[in-house]
Each structure stands twice: as structure tokens, then as C-alpha cells.
Amino acid sequence: MTIASILTIVQYALAPYLWLIVLAAVVLLGAQLIARLGGYRYLRHKSAVANGLALVAGLSGLAWIPAFTHSQLAYVATTFDWVVMIAAIIGVAIFALLVFHPLSYLLRARH
């Protein structure tokens, strides 16, 4: 299989979710940019609330990721299925942390 055919398959697989990918990128970049303009630096700011919210968002993926993909959690049966599910949960948690962490800085800076 050539690279062009692989990219074509990926293009068709991502096409229904393109609007969601763009929205997530806008939210992530917007939160980071606004906070950085306000003096935010990731390693200088500590937020247990942002860490907790990211953990909750990641674990909530067990409920909504299968539904989002028109599947069920009961269909996650093989080791590879669980690896993919855990990777998706970790991805959601990292995305949530990258959004909630600068937002917690902005909320704390206002008080």
C-alpha cells in the first residue's frame, strides 16, 4: 500500500470529524495564547484543580468515547482495543490539562 493510498483512507476517516478537530484546535490555541499574553508559563504555575479536572475529563472518556464512535464499551474486548481506548483517554486528559491549566492561571490572576 502506498503512502498516497494510506493518506486517502485517513482523509476519508477524518472527514466527518474535521469540524470537531478544528474546534478543539481553536479552543486549545485560544486558551494558550490568551494565557501566555497574560504572563502564563506552564512550569511556573501549579493548579491541583486543573490536574483534577483533566483526570476527570480523561476518565469520562470511558463513557462517551465509545458512544461518539457509534460503539459500546462492551465491544472493547481485545488487548489492542483496550490499548487504543487507554490511549484515547490519555489524549483526552492531556488535551484537558492543556486547556484547563492556562484557564486556571487566568482565573487565579484576576483574584
SULBELTA-V917828 format. One line per field, one symbol per residue. phi: phi as a letter, one per 20 degrees, with the letter a starting at -180 (. if undefined). psi: psi as a letter, one per 40 degrees, with the letter a starting at -180 (. if undefined). burial: b if it has 16 or more other ideal C-beta (glycine too) atoms within 10 Angstrom, else e. A space follows every 50 residues. Layout:
# SULBELTA-V917828
phi=???
psi=???
burial=???
This chain:
# SULBELTA-V917828
phi=.effffffffgffegfdffffffffffffffffffffeofcgfeddbfff ffffffffffffedffffelccfffedeffffffffffffffffffffef ffffffffffe
psi=hidddddddddddeddeddddddddddddddddddddeehhdeehhhddd dddddddddedddeddddefaiddegdidddddddddddddddddddedd dddddddddd.
burial=eeeeeeeeeeeeeeeeeeeeeeeeeeeeeebbeebeeeebeeeebebeeb bebbeebbeebeeebbeeeeeeeeebeeeeeeeebeebbeebbebbbbbb bbbbbeeeeee
